[in-house]
Structure formats: C-alpha cells, structure tokens
Amino acid sequence: MITLTTYADNLRDLDLPLLVYGALRDARAALEADARRNATTRPQRRSGRLRESIRADIKRSGDRVQITLSAGGSTAPHARIQEEGGEVRARSGRYLAIPLEDHLRGRSPRSLPGRTHVRESKAGNLLIFGEDGRPLYLLRERIRIKPTRYLARAMEAGSADVARRLGSPLASDISEALT
C-alpha cells in the first residue's frame, strides 16, 4: 500500500518537463514528416526545395508550449502561395511564360537556341512556338494558384496524434512512479 507521503515523493521525483518535451519532440518529428509527405503529393514535387524547407519547431512562451510548422525562405519563396493560394502576375514583363514541356521548367524563353515566334492558338491563347512549330510556352498575364494546404493538412491530421503522444507516456510514467 502506498502512503500519501510516498505518493508525493514519487511525483516530485518524476521529471515531468523532460517527459513532456520528449513527447513533444516525437510529435514534432511526426508533424514535419507528414507535412513533407503532403508537399510531395499536392503540390506535386518538382525540385524538392519546398519539401526540404519545411520545419517544425517547439516554441515555449511562459507556461505555454507550441509546435509550429513553417516552410519557405530563400530556397522556396513559393511556399506561401502554394499553401494559401493566390494570384501570380508577371513582374518583369507583360506575360508569364508557362512551360508546356518538363525540360523547359526553370528556363526563360529567351535562353532557347534558335528562333521562336508568338502566335495565337485557335482557343485564343498566346503561345511561343519553336523553330519546329511545336508550342513551347503558354503566355498569360496572370495565373491563379489553388491552395494546397500541405501544412494545414498536416496540423489537422496530427493534432489528435500530438494529444495521444503527450497523454500515453505521461500516464504510464506517472502510474509506474506511483506503484
């Protein structure tokens, strides 16, 4: 039989902040992995820079502890618009040049060898054609990006997991210390 004094001594001996931090650290890693997995499916992974820019951090402010997910920075400036959606407009010229073939991604139409020309398609779209007559780029003044919510989806899916990760180790360690 355990006495009240022994019970209090056992509780004092428990390192609750360390137990909580360990559970939060595990939850943080799971949230980060889930967000990175989301960033490879929708939006579809191309270079991997968005995926690699995702970070989960544990922040403490007074007696509050918070897990935050973030993405972006200098390596993935497109992270915000992929998460929240929005409109992209041409910055340096009148049109955005949207590549129609994978090997043209990241290349300017001006960097192409040979001659190109602009023509309107039957559907009314402006296209840049190569010397061989194949359409290479679609020209648009602006495009609308739909939100993918890769971070928000990870937080929504992980919130129950965070609670489970916090509750399970604490309950077992406390019951172990009290017996």
C-alpha positions in Angstrom: 0.0 0.0 0.0 1.3 3.4 -0.9 1.1 6.3 1.6 0.3 9.9 0.7 3.9 10.9 1.6 5.3 8.2 -0.7 2.9 9.3 -3.4 4.1 12.9 -3.1 7.8 11.9 -3.1 7.3 9.8 -6.2 5.6 12.7 -8.0 8.4 15.0 -7.1 11.0 12.5 -8.4 9.3 12.4 -11.9 10.9 14.7 -14.4 7.6 15.9 -16.0 9.2 18.7 -18.1 11.5 16.1 -19.6 8.7 13.6 -20.3 6.6 16.4 -21.9 9.5 17.6 -24.0 10.2 14.0 -25.2 6.6 13.5 -26.3 6.5 16.9 -28.0 9.8 16.2 -29.8 8.3 12.9 -31.1 5.1 14.7 -32.2 7.2 17.5 -33.9 9.1 14.9 -35.9 5.8 13.2 -37.0 4.2 16.5 -38.0 7.2 17.5 -40.0 7.3 14.2 -41.8 3.6 14.4 -42.6 3.9 17.9 -44.0 6.9 16.9 -46.1 4.9 13.9 -47.4 2.0 16.3 -48.2 4.3 18.6 -50.1 5.4 15.8 -52.4 1.9 14.8 -53.5 -0.1 18.1 -53.6 1.6 20.3 -54.8 3.4 17.8 -57.0 7.1 17.7 -56.2 9.4 19.1 -58.8 12.7 20.2 -57.4 12.2 19.2 -53.7 13.1 22.7 -52.4 9.6 23.2 -50.9 9.8 19.8 -49.2 13.2 20.5 -47.8 12.3 24.0 -46.5 9.6 22.6 -44.1 10.4 22.9 -40.5 8.6 22.0 -37.3 9.7 23.8 -34.1 8.8 23.6 -30.5 8.3 27.1 -29.0 7.9 28.0 -25.4 6.4 31.2 -24.1 5.9 31.4 -20.4 3.9 28.3 -19.4 2.7 27.7 -23.0 4.4 25.3 -25.3 3.5 25.3 -29.0 4.5 23.2 -32.1 4.7 25.3 -35.3 5.1 24.2 -38.9 6.7 26.6 -41.4 8.1 26.5 -44.9 9.8 28.8 -47.3 12.7 31.1 -47.0 15.2 31.9 -49.7 15.2 28.4 -51.1 11.4 28.1 -51.5 9.9 31.6 -51.9 6.8 30.0 -53.4 5.9 28.2 -50.2 3.2 30.7 -49.0 1.4 30.8 -52.3 1.4 27.0 -52.6 -0.1 26.8 -49.0 -2.6 29.6 -49.2 -3.2 30.0 -52.9 -3.5 33.3 -54.7 -2.7 35.2 -57.9 0.7 35.3 -59.6 1.4 38.2 -62.0 4.2 38.9 -64.4 6.9 41.0 -62.7 9.4 42.0 -65.3 7.4 41.7 -68.5 3.8 41.7 -69.6 3.4 37.9 -69.6 4.3 34.9 -67.5 5.8 32.2 -69.7 4.4 28.9 -68.6 6.5 25.9 -69.9 4.5 23.2 -71.7 7.2 20.6 -71.5 9.1 19.4 -68.4 12.6 20.1 -69.8 11.7 23.8 -70.2 10.9 24.3 -66.5 13.2 27.0 -65.0 14.3 28.2 -68.4 13.4 31.5 -69.9 12.1 31.5 -73.5 14.9 34.0 -74.3 17.5 31.3 -73.4 16.3 28.9 -76.1 18.6 28.3 -79.0 17.2 29.1 -82.5 14.3 31.2 -83.4 10.9 31.3 -81.7 7.7 33.1 -82.6 4.5 34.1 -80.8 1.1 33.1 -82.2 -2.4 32.9 -81.0 -3.9 29.4 -80.8 -7.4 28.5 -82.1 -8.6 28.7 -78.5 -7.3 32.3 -78.2 -4.2 31.6 -76.1 -0.9 33.2 -76.8 1.8 30.6 -77.3 5.5 30.7 -78.0 6.4 28.2 -80.7 9.9 26.7 -81.5 11.5 26.5 -84.9 10.0 23.1 -85.5 6.4 24.5 -84.9 5.8 22.9 -81.5 4.3 25.0 -78.8 6.8 25.6 -76.0 5.3 28.2 -73.6 1.8 29.5 -72.8 1.8 33.2 -72.2 -0.5 34.6 -69.5 -0.7 38.0 -67.8 -1.7 36.3 -64.5 -2.5 32.8 -63.1 -4.5 31.7 -60.1 -2.9 29.1 -57.8 -5.3 26.9 -55.8 -4.4 26.5 -52.1 -2.8 23.1 -51.4 -2.8 23.5 -47.6 0.1 21.0 -47.2 1.0 22.4 -43.8 -2.6 22.9 -42.6 -3.5 19.3 -43.6 -0.5 18.0 -41.5 -1.5 20.0 -38.5 -5.2 18.9 -38.8 -4.2 15.2 -39.1 -1.5 15.5 -36.4 -3.5 17.3 -33.6 -5.0 14.1 -32.3 -1.6 12.3 -32.6 0.0 15.1 -30.5 -2.6 14.6 -27.8 -2.1 10.8 -27.9 1.7 11.2 -27.7 1.5 13.5 -24.8 -1.1 11.5 -22.8 0.3 8.0 -23.2 3.9 8.4 -21.9 2.8 10.7 -19.1 0.0 8.3 -17.9 2.3 5.3 -18.0 5.3 7.0 -16.3 3.0 8.5 -13.6 1.3 5.2 -12.8 4.7 3.5 -12.8 6.1 6.0 -10.3 3.1 5.8 -8.0 3.0 2.0 -7.7 
